[in-house]
Amino acid sequence: MFATSPVLSVTGLAKAVPGRTLFTGLDLVAATGEIIAIMGESGIGKSTLLNLVAGLDTADTGRIAIAGTPLEGLDDDARTLLRRRHIGFVFQAFHILPYLNLARNIALPLVLDGGDGAAALVAAEAMLALVGLGGRGGDYPAQLSGGELQRIAIARALVHQPALILADEPTGNLDPETAERILALFQDNVRRAGAAAIIVTHSDRAAAIADRVLVLGRHGLTERSA
């Protein structure tokens, strides 16, 4: 079903925090067109795993490669460039910039990668419509609810059609109807763009769109039993 060349390859990953080990021996491969849901108890390290994959944090041991590029050995600038070009990240805390309007927040990945500003804003307005906030590009984050901010974060993560989408509880602040719409958008983007997506979630509804559901524990990831 999926191409043999992985978008993401993780081997032997281990991470500890003061006082305890989060996980060891973690292996993960995400192929083109694949959606993987990661579940597990709170505090087990699901968000940390996403940060490691994105190069925002450093593992104690193990290897991570994105689109064939290993993260080991890349300096901060190179990691930032790889993240900007190949990764779309939906943060649980949104990280929407309060001094930019919604359209400019969404357009930011395109602009930072050297794209034309006017074209980036057109793409941002199109994404606003897809997440149900069409016509609100001139509004500012302070005018939005938590659920609306989450949709802006999702639009920003998808606008540059990244190879890898990382999403931390992407439907946590959404009502069921909006969640269904957003999950369908994820599916469409992954399949159409030939991307891969890793979704950290506690929601069975969100996990239902995944091709695989994995559970994170101290000894890595295991397939969730039916």
C-alpha positions as CSV (number, residue, x, y, z in Angstrom):
1,M,0.0,0.0,0.0
2,F,2.8,2.4,0.8
3,A,6.1,3.3,-0.9
4,T,9.2,1.5,0.4
5,S,11.2,4.7,1.1
6,P,10.3,5.9,4.5
7,V,9.5,9.5,5.3
8,L,10.6,8.9,8.9
9,S,12.9,6.3,10.3
10,V,13.6,6.1,14.0
11,T,16.0,3.4,15.4
12,G,16.9,2.6,19.0
13,L,15.7,5.8,20.5
14,A,16.0,6.4,24.2
15,K,15.2,9.4,26.4
16,A,15.4,10.0,30.1
17,V,14.4,13.0,32.2
18,P,15.6,13.8,35.7
19,G,14.6,11.0,38.0
20,R,13.2,8.5,35.4
21,T,13.6,7.0,31.9
22,L,10.8,7.8,29.5
23,F,11.5,5.1,26.9
24,T,14.3,3.0,25.5
25,G,14.7,0.9,22.3
26,L,12.1,2.8,20.4
27,D,11.8,2.0,16.7
28,L,9.4,3.7,14.2
29,V,9.1,3.9,10.5
30,A,6.5,6.0,8.7
31,A,6.0,5.5,5.0
32,T,4.7,7.8,2.3
33,G,0.9,8.1,2.6
34,E,0.8,6.6,6.1
35,I,-1.0,8.0,9.2
36,I,0.2,6.7,12.6
37,A,-1.6,7.4,15.9
38,I,0.5,7.2,19.1
39,M,-1.4,6.7,22.3
40,G,-0.4,6.0,25.9
41,E,-0.8,7.2,29.4
42,S,-0.2,10.8,30.4
43,G,3.4,11.6,31.1
44,I,4.8,8.6,29.3
45,G,6.7,10.8,26.8
46,K,4.4,11.2,23.7
47,S,5.0,14.9,23.3
48,T,8.7,14.4,24.0
49,L,8.9,11.9,21.2
50,L,7.4,14.4,18.7
51,N,9.9,17.0,19.9
52,L,12.8,14.5,19.3
53,V,11.5,13.7,15.8
54,A,11.3,17.4,15.0
55,G,14.8,18.0,16.2
56,L,13.5,20.3,18.9
57,D,15.1,18.1,21.6
58,T,17.9,15.6,21.6
59,A,17.7,11.9,22.3
60,D,20.1,10.2,24.7
61,T,20.7,7.4,22.2
62,G,19.3,6.4,18.8
63,R,19.0,7.6,15.3
64,I,16.3,9.7,13.5
65,A,16.2,10.3,9.7
66,I,13.6,12.5,7.9
67,A,13.3,12.3,4.2
68,G,16.5,10.4,4.2
69,T,18.4,13.0,6.2
70,P,19.8,11.9,9.6
71,L,19.4,14.4,12.4
72,E,22.6,13.4,14.1
73,G,25.4,15.8,13.1
74,L,23.1,18.6,12.0
75,D,23.8,21.9,13.8
76,D,20.9,24.1,15.0
77,D,20.7,26.0,11.7
78,A,20.6,22.8,9.6
79,R,17.9,21.3,11.9
80,T,15.8,24.5,11.6
81,L,16.1,24.4,7.8
82,L,15.1,20.7,7.6
83,R,12.2,21.4,10.0
84,R,11.0,24.4,8.0
85,R,11.1,22.5,4.7
86,H,9.9,19.0,5.6
87,I,7.9,19.2,8.8
88,G,4.5,20.6,9.8
89,F,4.1,20.6,13.6
90,V,0.8,21.1,15.4
91,F,1.8,22.0,18.9
92,Q,-0.6,21.2,21.8
93,A,0.0,24.8,23.0
94,F,-0.6,26.2,19.5
95,H,2.3,28.7,19.5
96,I,0.4,31.2,17.4
97,L,2.2,34.5,17.2
98,P,-0.1,37.2,18.8
99,Y,1.3,40.1,16.8
100,L,0.5,38.6,13.4
101,N,-3.0,38.3,12.0
102,L,-4.3,34.9,11.2
103,A,-3.4,34.9,7.5
104,R,0.2,35.9,8.3
105,N,0.5,33.3,11.0
106,I,-0.5,30.6,8.5
107,A,1.7,32.0,5.7
108,L,4.8,32.1,7.9
109,P,6.2,28.7,6.9
110,L,6.0,29.7,3.2
111,V,7.5,33.1,3.8
112,L,10.4,31.8,6.0
113,D,11.2,29.3,3.2
114,G,11.6,32.2,0.8
115,G,8.2,32.1,-0.8
116,D,6.5,35.1,-2.4
117,G,4.6,37.0,0.3
118,A,1.5,37.7,-1.8
119,A,1.2,34.0,-2.9
120,A,1.8,32.9,0.6
121,L,-1.2,35.0,1.8
122,V,-3.4,33.5,-0.9
123,A,-2.4,30.0,0.2
124,A,-3.1,31.0,3.8
125,E,-6.6,32.3,3.0
126,A,-7.3,29.0,1.2
127,M,-6.2,27.1,4.3
128,L,-8.5,29.3,6.5
129,A,-11.4,28.2,4.4
130,L,-10.5,24.5,4.7
131,V,-10.4,24.7,8.5
132,G,-13.8,26.6,8.6
133,L,-12.4,30.1,9.3
134,G,-12.7,31.6,5.8
135,G,-12.7,35.4,5.6
136,R,-11.0,35.8,9.0
137,G,-7.5,36.3,7.8
138,G,-7.3,39.9,9.1
139,D,-8.3,38.8,12.7
140,Y,-5.8,38.4,15.4
141,P,-5.2,35.5,17.8
142,A,-6.6,37.3,20.8
143,Q,-10.0,37.3,19.0
144,L,-10.2,33.5,18.8
145,S,-11.4,30.7,21.0
146,G,-9.1,27.8,21.9
147,G,-10.7,25.6,19.3
148,E,-10.2,28.3,16.6
149,L,-6.6,28.7,17.6
150,Q,-6.1,25.0,17.3
151,R,-7.5,25.2,13.7
152,I,-5.0,28.0,12.9
153,A,-2.2,25.8,14.2
154,I,-3.3,23.0,12.0
155,A,-3.7,25.3,8.9
156,R,-0.1,26.6,9.5
157,A,1.3,23.1,9.8
158,L,-0.3,22.0,6.5
159,V,0.1,25.1,4.3
160,H,3.6,24.2,2.9
161,Q,2.6,20.6,2.2
162,P,5.3,19.1,4.4
163,A,6.6,15.6,4.0
164,L,6.0,14.8,7.7
165,I,3.2,16.1,9.8
166,L,3.5,15.9,13.6
167,A,0.4,16.6,15.6
168,D,0.1,16.8,19.3
169,E,-3.6,16.3,20.3
170,P,-4.8,18.0,17.2
171,T,-8.5,17.6,18.1
172,G,-8.2,18.2,21.8
173,N,-10.1,21.6,21.8
174,L,-12.5,20.8,18.9
175,D,-16.2,19.9,19.0
176,P,-17.0,16.5,17.4
177,E,-18.2,18.0,14.1
178,T,-15.2,20.2,13.7
179,A,-12.9,17.3,14.7
180,E,-14.3,15.2,11.9
181,R,-13.7,17.9,9.4
182,I,-10.1,18.5,10.6
183,L,-9.3,14.7,10.6
184,A,-10.6,14.4,7.1
185,L,-8.3,17.4,6.1
186,F,-5.4,15.5,7.7
187,Q,-6.2,12.4,5.7
188,D,-6.6,14.3,2.4
189,N,-3.3,16.1,2.8
190,V,-1.4,13.0,3.7
191,R,-2.8,11.0,0.8
192,R,-2.7,13.7,-1.8
193,A,0.8,15.1,-0.9
194,G,2.4,11.7,-0.3
195,A,3.3,12.8,3.2
196,A,3.3,10.9,6.5
197,A,1.6,11.9,9.7
198,I,2.3,11.1,13.4
199,I,-0.7,12.0,15.6
200,V,-0.3,11.9,19.4
201,T,-3.8,11.5,20.8
202,H,-6.0,10.3,23.6
203,S,-9.0,10.3,21.3
204,D,-10.3,7.0,19.8
205,R,-12.0,9.2,17.2
206,A,-8.7,10.7,16.0
207,A,-7.0,7.3,16.2
208,A,-9.6,5.8,13.9
209,I,-8.2,7.6,10.9
210,A,-4.8,6.0,11.4
211,D,-3.4,3.1,9.4
212,R,-1.6,2.0,12.6
213,V,-2.3,2.7,16.2
214,L,0.8,2.3,18.5
215,V,1.0,2.5,22.2
216,L,4.1,4.2,23.8
217,G,5.6,2.5,26.9
218,R,9.0,2.5,28.6
219,H,10.3,-0.1,26.2
220,G,9.1,1.6,23.0
221,L,6.1,1.3,20.8
222,T,3.8,-1.6,20.5
223,E,0.8,-2.2,18.2
224,R,-2.5,-1.6,20.0
225,S,-4.6,-4.7,20.2
226,A,-8.1,-4.6,18.7
